[in-house]
């Protein structure tokens, strides 16, 4: 056997039938795949669902019954945003994972309110109207508390997120006040701020989507000062 044949046999090896087989020298090195940024997906899903419901709350085109948003709430604001939150855990972004997963759960729970089979609203059929309004007010004010906590956590990230959670907190408070006080004006004001919140979410999502290496333009998010220990 020549020196070349010996070298090839040592490199490739052979199975019991004499057919060359790859050894470590010729195996393909596996490179870990890079996980994409799930942030834009979660932000766009949140923004789209919030925009539709906020238009309904402000009475755009005379719409006052919000049931059309149920599909968006369950599929886009709920499921898609929840998936984005799970992938944020994979990227190591605990803040994004907590926010997206939480609001994904919010939209699913909100959509279930208006699904007849759930029986949630039917349970209040024999109760005074004020009881249902109070129950919904408590529901909304709880989300205002959670959103405020996320606002605190966002204060060292960027101005875009600070603005998003600030306006969302006020939106929840106004919508809750609309239920507690049976105030149409407060509900419409919450809807108007909800539109502003949705537009900010669109902007932040687009800013994260337009990365420098892949886009002609980038959008500023307003860097916050870093902590100095």
C-alpha positions in Angstrom: 0.0 0.0 0.0 1.4 3.4 -1.0 1.9 6.2 1.5 -1.0 8.1 -0.1 -3.3 5.1 0.3 -2.3 4.7 3.9 -2.9 8.4 4.6 -6.4 8.2 2.9 -7.3 5.1 4.9 -6.2 6.8 8.2 -8.2 9.9 7.4 -11.4 8.2 6.1 -11.2 4.9 7.8 -13.4 2.1 6.5 -16.3 0.0 7.6 -16.4 -3.8 7.7 -17.3 -3.9 4.0 -14.2 -1.9 3.0 -16.2 1.3 2.2 -14.5 4.4 3.4 -16.3 6.2 6.3 -15.7 9.7 7.6 -13.7 10.1 10.8 -13.3 13.3 12.9 -11.0 14.8 10.3 -13.8 15.0 7.7 -16.9 15.5 9.8 -18.8 18.8 9.3 -18.4 21.1 12.2 -21.8 22.2 13.5 -22.1 25.9 14.1 -24.8 27.0 16.6 -27.6 28.9 14.8 -28.2 32.5 15.8 -31.6 33.2 17.2 -33.4 36.1 15.6 -34.8 39.0 17.6 -38.5 38.2 18.5 -39.0 41.8 19.7 -40.5 43.2 16.5 -43.0 40.3 16.2 -44.2 40.8 19.8 -44.4 44.6 19.4 -46.2 44.5 16.1 -48.7 42.0 17.5 -49.3 44.1 20.6 -49.6 47.3 18.6 -52.1 45.9 16.0 -54.5 44.4 18.5 -54.3 47.5 20.7 -54.9 49.8 17.8 -58.1 48.0 16.8 -59.6 47.8 20.3 -58.6 51.5 20.9 -60.4 52.6 17.7 -63.5 50.7 19.0 -63.2 52.4 22.4 -63.1 55.8 20.8 -66.2 55.0 18.7 -64.5 55.3 15.3 -67.0 54.8 12.5 -69.7 54.3 15.2 -68.4 51.0 16.4 -69.2 50.3 20.0 -69.4 46.5 20.1 -65.8 45.2 20.3 -66.4 41.5 19.5 -64.6 41.7 16.1 -61.3 42.1 18.0 -61.8 38.7 19.6 -60.0 36.9 16.8 -57.1 39.4 16.9 -57.0 39.1 20.7 -56.8 35.3 20.7 -54.6 34.8 17.6 -52.3 37.8 17.3 -52.3 39.7 20.5 -52.5 36.5 22.5 -50.8 33.5 20.8 -48.3 35.3 18.6 -47.2 37.6 21.4 -47.0 34.7 23.8 -44.7 32.9 21.4 -42.6 36.0 21.1 -42.3 36.0 24.8 -41.1 32.4 25.0 -38.4 33.1 22.4 -37.3 36.2 24.4 -36.5 33.7 27.2 -34.3 31.8 24.7 -32.4 35.0 23.8 -31.8 35.8 27.5 -34.0 38.8 27.6 -36.0 38.4 30.8 -37.7 41.8 30.5 -39.0 41.2 27.0 -40.0 37.7 27.9 -42.0 38.9 30.9 -43.7 41.7 29.0 -44.7 39.8 25.9 -45.8 36.7 27.8 -47.8 38.8 30.2 -49.6 40.8 27.5 -50.1 37.7 25.5 -52.0 36.3 28.5 -53.9 39.5 28.8 -55.2 39.4 25.2 -56.2 35.7 25.5 -58.0 36.4 28.7 -59.7 39.5 27.2 -60.8 37.5 24.2 -62.3 34.8 26.3 -64.6 37.4 28.0 -66.5 37.8 24.7 -66.6 34.2 23.6 -70.2 33.0 24.3 -69.1 29.5 25.2 -66.9 30.8 28.1 -70.0 31.9 30.0 -68.0 34.7 31.7 -70.3 37.6 30.8 -73.4 35.4 31.1 -72.6 34.8 34.7 -73.4 38.5 35.3 -76.7 38.4 33.4 -78.8 38.4 36.6 -76.5 40.8 38.5 -76.8 44.6 38.5 -74.8 46.2 35.6 -72.6 48.0 38.1 -71.3 44.6 39.3 -70.0 43.7 35.9 -68.5 47.2 35.5 -66.8 46.9 38.8 -65.4 43.5 38.0 -64.0 44.8 34.7 -62.6 47.8 36.4 -60.7 45.6 38.9 -59.5 43.5 36.0 -58.1 46.6 34.2 -56.6 48.3 37.2 -54.7 45.1 38.0 -53.1 45.4 34.5 -52.3 49.0 35.2 -50.3 47.9 38.3 -48.4 45.3 36.3 -47.7 47.8 33.5 -46.4 50.4 36.0 -44.0 47.8 37.3 -42.8 47.1 33.8 -42.4 50.9 33.3 -40.1 51.0 36.3 -38.1 48.1 34.9 -37.9 49.9 31.5 -36.4 53.2 32.8 -32.8 52.1 32.1 -33.5 50.7 28.6 -34.6 53.3 26.1 -37.0 56.2 25.8 -39.1 54.4 23.4 -40.0 51.7 25.9 -40.4 54.2 28.7 -43.0 56.1 26.6 -44.7 52.9 25.6 -45.3 51.7 29.2 -46.0 55.2 30.5 -48.9 55.7 28.0 -50.1 52.1 28.4 -50.3 52.6 32.2 -52.4 55.7 31.8 -54.5 53.9 29.2 -55.4 51.1 31.7 -56.1 53.6 34.4 -58.5 55.6 32.2 -60.3 52.5 31.0 -60.6 51.2 34.6 -62.0 54.6 35.6 -64.5 54.4 32.7 -65.8 51.2 34.2 -65.8 52.3 37.9 -67.5 55.6 37.1 -69.6 54.4 34.1 -67.9 57.3 32.2 -68.1 57.3 28.4 -65.6 60.2 28.3 -63.0 58.3 30.4 -63.4 55.3 28.2 -62.9 57.4 25.0 -59.9 59.1 26.6 -58.5 55.7 27.3 -59.1 54.7 23.7 -57.4 57.8 22.4 -54.3 57.1 24.6 -54.5 53.5 23.4 -54.1 54.7 19.8 -51.0 56.7 20.9 -49.6 53.6 22.7 -50.1 51.4 19.7 -48.3 53.9 17.4 -45.4 54.0 19.8 -45.3 50.2 19.9 -45.2 50.2 16.1 -42.3 52.7 16.1 -40.3 50.7 18.7 -40.9 47.5 16.8 -39.8 49.1 13.5 -36.7 50.5 15.2 -35.8 47.0 16.3 -36.5 45.6 12.9 -34.4 48.1 11.0 -31.0 46.8 12.1 -27.9 48.6 10.8 -26.5 45.7 8.8 -29.7 44.9 6.9 -31.5 48.2 6.4 -31.0 51.5 4.6 -32.1 53.5 7.6 -32.3 53.1 11.4 -34.6 54.7 13.9 -33.4 56.2 17.2 -34.9 54.8 20.4 -33.3 57.3 22.8 -30.5 55.7 24.8 -30.7 55.9 28.5 -27.6 56.6 30.7 -25.9 53.4 31.8 -25.5 52.6 35.4 -22.1 53.4 37.0 -21.3 51.4 40.0 
